[in-house]
Amino acid sequence: MKFGIDELEQLYLTVSEIVKNRGDPLRDFDMIENPVAFFIKDVEDNYYNKLKFEDRVKEKRNELAMLNSQLNINRHNLSLQPVIGPLLLSLYKKGITEQDLTDMNRLFQDYLLETTTTDNNWDNKNDSKTCQ
């Protein structure tokens, strides 16, 4: 395997350090007694889970990159609109963020919904008084 004594010693010290930092020495006496066996058992127990997790992280990073790309494309398309583009650019320059705009939109939608409901109730009360 082309391991000399220096490489084996370095490997043993590295494994011992990893094991020492990995667990609770008071609870895991085996790791102090035989750090190599503890390390190999840990690798056996967790290796495939770690690989699956890394694949999931890679998948999520790719998804995030795609979403950021789509967001930039949509921002560009929006900025090309003759009225909306300059208006949004002006708001961004004044420190208004996309989240602020989303929050304001929600606030206006709630207000319009409340106003519509109130107007309908008002119309219904007037209609019932007129019919009597």
C-alpha positions as CSV (number, residue, x, y, z in Angstrom):
1,M,0.0,0.0,0.0
2,K,3.1,2.2,0.0
3,F,2.7,3.3,3.6
4,G,6.0,3.8,5.3
5,I,6.3,4.2,9.1
6,D,6.1,8.0,8.8
7,E,2.8,7.8,6.8
8,L,1.3,5.3,9.2
9,E,2.2,7.4,12.2
10,Q,0.7,10.5,10.6
11,L,-2.4,8.5,9.7
12,Y,-2.7,7.2,13.2
13,L,-2.3,10.7,14.7
14,T,-4.9,12.1,12.3
15,V,-7.4,9.4,13.1
16,S,-6.8,9.8,16.8
17,E,-7.3,13.5,16.6
18,I,-10.5,13.0,14.6
19,V,-11.8,10.5,17.1
20,K,-10.9,12.7,20.0
21,N,-12.9,15.6,18.6
22,R,-15.8,13.4,17.5
23,G,-17.3,12.2,20.7
24,D,-17.6,12.4,24.4
25,P,-14.6,10.7,26.0
26,L,-16.4,9.9,29.2
27,R,-19.2,8.1,27.4
28,D,-17.2,6.5,24.6
29,F,-14.4,4.7,26.3
30,D,-13.8,2.5,23.2
31,M,-12.7,5.5,21.2
32,I,-9.9,6.3,23.7
33,E,-8.9,2.6,24.0
34,N,-8.8,1.9,20.3
35,P,-9.3,5.1,18.1
36,V,-8.7,3.3,14.8
37,A,-11.4,0.7,15.5
38,F,-13.8,3.5,16.6
39,F,-12.9,5.5,13.5
40,I,-13.5,2.5,11.1
41,K,-16.8,1.7,12.8
42,D,-17.9,5.4,12.5
43,V,-17.0,5.3,8.8
44,E,-18.9,2.1,8.3
45,D,-22.0,3.4,10.1
46,N,-22.1,6.8,8.5
47,Y,-20.4,6.7,5.1
48,Y,-23.4,6.0,2.9
49,N,-25.5,8.5,4.8
50,K,-22.8,11.1,4.2
51,L,-22.7,10.3,0.5
52,K,-26.5,10.6,0.2
53,F,-26.4,13.9,2.2
54,E,-23.7,15.3,-0.1
55,D,-25.7,14.4,-3.2
56,R,-28.7,16.2,-1.6
57,V,-26.6,19.3,-0.9
58,K,-25.3,19.3,-4.5
59,E,-28.9,18.9,-5.8
60,K,-30.0,21.9,-3.6
61,R,-27.1,24.0,-4.7
62,N,-28.0,23.4,-8.3
63,E,-31.6,24.2,-7.6
64,L,-30.6,27.5,-5.9
65,A,-28.3,28.4,-8.8
66,M,-31.2,27.8,-11.2
67,L,-33.6,29.8,-9.1
68,N,-31.2,32.7,-8.9
69,S,-30.7,32.6,-12.7
70,Q,-34.4,32.6,-13.2
71,L,-34.8,35.5,-10.8
72,N,-32.2,37.5,-12.7
73,I,-33.9,36.8,-16.0
74,N,-37.3,37.8,-14.5
75,R,-35.8,41.0,-13.1
76,H,-34.3,41.8,-16.4
77,N,-37.7,41.2,-18.2
78,L,-39.5,43.3,-15.7
79,S,-37.0,46.2,-16.0
80,L,-37.7,46.2,-19.8
81,Q,-41.4,47.1,-19.2
82,P,-41.9,50.7,-20.1
83,V,-43.7,51.9,-17.0
84,I,-43.0,49.3,-14.3
85,G,-39.2,49.0,-15.0
86,P,-38.2,52.6,-14.2
87,L,-40.7,52.7,-11.3
88,L,-39.2,49.6,-9.7
89,L,-35.6,50.9,-10.3
90,S,-36.5,54.1,-8.6
91,L,-37.9,52.2,-5.6
92,Y,-34.8,50.0,-5.4
93,K,-32.5,53.1,-5.4
94,K,-34.5,54.5,-2.5
95,G,-33.8,51.4,-0.5
96,I,-37.1,49.6,-1.0
97,T,-36.4,45.8,-1.3
98,E,-38.3,43.1,-3.1
99,Q,-39.5,41.8,0.3
100,D,-40.9,45.3,1.1
101,L,-42.8,45.3,-2.2
102,T,-44.2,41.9,-1.5
103,D,-45.3,43.0,2.0
104,M,-46.9,46.1,0.6
105,N,-48.7,44.1,-2.1
106,R,-50.1,41.7,0.6
107,L,-51.2,44.7,2.7
108,F,-53.1,46.2,-0.3
109,Q,-54.7,42.9,-1.2
110,D,-55.9,42.5,2.4
111,Y,-57.2,46.0,2.4
112,L,-59.0,45.5,-0.9
113,L,-60.5,42.2,0.3
114,E,-61.7,43.9,3.5
115,T,-63.1,46.9,1.6
116,T,-64.9,44.6,-0.9
117,T,-66.4,42.6,2.0
118,T,-67.4,45.7,3.8
119,D,-69.0,47.2,0.7
120,N,-70.9,44.0,0.0
121,N,-72.3,44.0,3.5
122,W,-73.2,47.7,3.2
123,D,-75.0,47.0,-0.1
124,N,-76.8,44.0,1.4
125,K,-78.0,46.1,4.4
126,N,-79.3,48.9,2.0
127,D,-81.0,46.4,-0.2
128,S,-82.8,44.7,2.7
129,K,-84.0,48.1,4.0
130,T,-85.2,49.1,0.6
131,C,-87.2,45.8,0.1
132,Q,-89.0,46.3,3.4
